[in-house]
Amino acid sequence: MKDKVVIITGGTSGIGKALALEFGSKGSKVVITGRNQDVVTETVRSLKGAGIDTLGVQADVTVPEDNQRMVGETLAAYGRIDVLINNAGISMRALFEEVDPAVIRKVMDVNFFGAVYATRYCLGEIIRNKGSVVGISSIAGFRGLPARTGYSASKFALNGFLESLRTELLHSGVHVLTACPGFTASNIRKRSLTVDGSAQGESPREEEKIMTAEECAAHIYRATVRRKRTLVLTLQGKLAVFLNKWWPSLADRLVYNVMKKEANTPIR
């Protein structure tokens, strides 16, 4: 990945920032995006302080024009795009019968359409350079989670999009990776949307006991270098995918019981 130009959407915190550090430490030129200009500026300062060649672009992945501008600014700075990591994401935690449908639309806009827009505008360069499209999906893209209907739906959609894209590009030399972390320590649960679209504020999980964003980023870096098709992380995640494929009714019960143990769960 030395001297490769890598765009990471939502690269100002969590897995996104960890990916910027991981790829950048291996010699990649890193472009990060985020909606808040001050946070983008501070993250760029931090990455440059670590010796990483970095460009920050204030952009909202749900806005097509922002994605076009992201590509334009990247080409103006570096002249090429080799890897796109569709990392920007948001979660939700509410029962479907209670949630405002606008919450699900917002989650879908960020997690699915954000990846669609970014990929559409980067794809010509990635085909030219026989590069990689990476989607940061989730175990929830293989196995639906209760109280996360919108999040699971967005990740199922992302998985289908990436699978179709991979098949379309089968003879192009382009690599498409579907990366599916299990529970990973990040701010996504603190920012997770509740029934009315407000952030829940506190994580319902013991963040110190789950995979770190840095560990997750290292796995994704290696999978990108090796041009893997799918990456499923954590033993719990692998088990959930396996059981859901072969014993789905058992998976229903096990997943329900696990998720019901979360702090302040809406599951009754």
N, C-alpha and C positions, 0 to 999 in steps of 0.2 A: 504493500500500500504506500510505499515511499513515493512522494511527489504526486500521488493521486489526489484529485479534487473531490472532496466528500461533502455533500449537503446533508445536514441533519435538521429536520424540522422539529420545533419544540426543543431546541438544544440548550436551553438556559438552566435546566435543573434536572434532577433525577437521572433516569437512564440516558436521556439525551445529552446532558452535560458529561456524564461518565463516558459515553460513546465518543464525544469530542476529545476528551482527554486520552482515551484509548487509541483512537485512530491517529490523533495528532502526535502522540508520543512515538508512533511508528513512522513518522515522517510525512503523513498526509497533510494536505492543505485543507483546512476545515472551514465550512460555512455553516453558521448556526442561525436559526430564525426564532423569533418569539414575538409576542404581541406587544410587550411593554418595552419601549425604547431604553428606559433607564436600566432595566434588568439585562437587556441584550448588551448594553454598553459595559456594564459591570462584569458580565460573564466573559466578554471578549478580553477585557483587561486581565481577568484571572487566567484565561487560557494563554494569552500572550506572555504573561508572567511565568508560565510554565514552559516557555520556549516554543509555543505552537503557532504556526502561521495561520491566522484566523481572520475571517470576515464575518461581521454581524449584520443581519438584515432584519429590520423591523417588519414583520409580515404576519398576517392572519391566514392560516391555511384554508379557511372556509371562503376566502375571497379570491376568485380566479385571477383578478388583476394583480393581487399581491404575489401570487405564485409566478406569474409572468415576470414581474419586476425582480423577484428573487433570482430567477434564471439570468435575466439581463445583467444584474449587478455581479453575479458570479462570473459570467463570461467576460465582463469588463475587467474584473480583477485578475482572473486566472486563465481565461481563454479556453476553458474546457470544463466538462463535468464527467466524472467517472463513476461516482456512486451516489445514489439518492437513498437516504434512510428516512422512511416515513415513520417518524417517532411521535409527532404531536398527538396527544390523546387526552381524553377526559373520561371519567367514570360516572356512574350513578348508583344510588342505593335506595331503593324504594320498591314497595310492592306495586305490581302493574295496575291493580285495581284502584290504587290511590294516587298514582303519579300523574302529573300534568303531561299530556302527550308532547307538549312543547319541549320538555326535558329530553325525551327520547329523540326528537328531531335535532336538538342541539348536539347531543352525543353522536348521532349519525353524521351530522355535518362535519364535525371535527375528525372523528375516527375513520370514517369511510370517504366522504367526499373530499376531505382535506388531502387524503392520500391519492385520490383520483386526480385532482387538479395538479398537485405537485408532480406526479408521475407523468401526466400528459405533457406538461411543458418542459420537463427534463428529458423525455424519452428520446428525442432526436439525437441529442448529444450522447446519451448512454449507448444507443445503437451504434453510433459512429465510433465510439471508443471501446465497444464490446465490454461495457461495464456491468454494474450491478444495480438492481432495484431491490431494496430491503424493506419489508413491512414489519413493524413491531406490532405483532398481533398479541395473542394471549391464549392461555389454556381455555378461556371462555369462548374462543373461536372454534373450539372443538366440542366443548361441553358446556351447555347452557347453565348459568348460575342463577339460583333464586334471588330475587330482590335486585337483580342486575339485568333485567330483560333487555333494556336499551343497549347497554354495554355489550352483552353477549351477541345481540343482533348485529351490532356494528362490526364486531370482530369476525363473526361468521361471514358477513358481507365482504370484509377485507380479505379473508382467506379465499373466498371464491373468486374475487377480483384478481388476486395474485396468481392463483392456479390457472385461470383463463389466460392471463397475460403471459405466464411462463410458456403455455402451450402455443400461443400465437407466435412467440419469439423463439420457438424451439430451434430454428436453423439460423438464427441471427448472431449467435455468439454472446447474447446477453444472459446474464445470470439473475435469477429471481429467487430471493430467499424469504420464506415465511418464518419469522422468529417468534416463538411463543413462550415468553417467560411465565413462570408460575408467580406466586406472590413475591414481589420484590420491593425492598425498602425504597420509598420515594414519596413525593408529596401528593401523588394521584388520589390516594384515599382521603387525605385531608381536604382536597378540593372536590371530592366526589359530590355530585348533585343529589339533593334530596327531593321529596315529593313536589316542592314548589320551585325547584331550580336553584335554591340557595345551597352554598357549600356546607358540608356537614362539619367541617372544622377540625375534627379529631379522627385519627385512624382507629378503626375498630379492632385492629390487629396489633400484636406485639412486634413492632417494626424491627427491634433489635434481634429478633429470633429468625428472621427470614433472610433470603438471599440479598446481598447488597447490590446496589446499582453498578458498582465497579466490577463485581463478579459477573453480573449479567452482561455488561459491556464486553468483557474479555471473551466470553463465550460467543457473542455475536460477531466480534472481530474475527475470531478464528473461523467461524462458519462462513463468513464473507470471503476470507482468503481462500478457503477450501472450496468455495462455490457450492455449498450445500443447498439442498432443495428446501429442507424443513429442519428447524431446530426447536425441540421441545425441552424445556428446562425444569429442573427439580424432580426428585423422585415422586413427590406427590402429584406433580403435573403429568409425568409419564404414566403413572398409575391411573389417573383420571381419564386420560385419553384411551388407554388400553381397555379399562373396564367399560367405558362408554361404547366402545366398538363391539365388544364381545358379550358383555352382560349389562345392557343398558338399564334394565329395571333395577338391578342391584346398584348401579351408578346413581340412579335417581335417589334412592334411599340414603346412600352414603353421602352424596353431595348435600342433600337436604340437612342431614344431621350435622355435618361439619359446619355449614354456613349458619345454622341455627345457633351455634355456640359463640358467634361473634358478639362482641360487646354492643349493647343497645340495638340488637338486631330487630328489624321490622317483621321478621318471619315469626308467625304465631303457631 
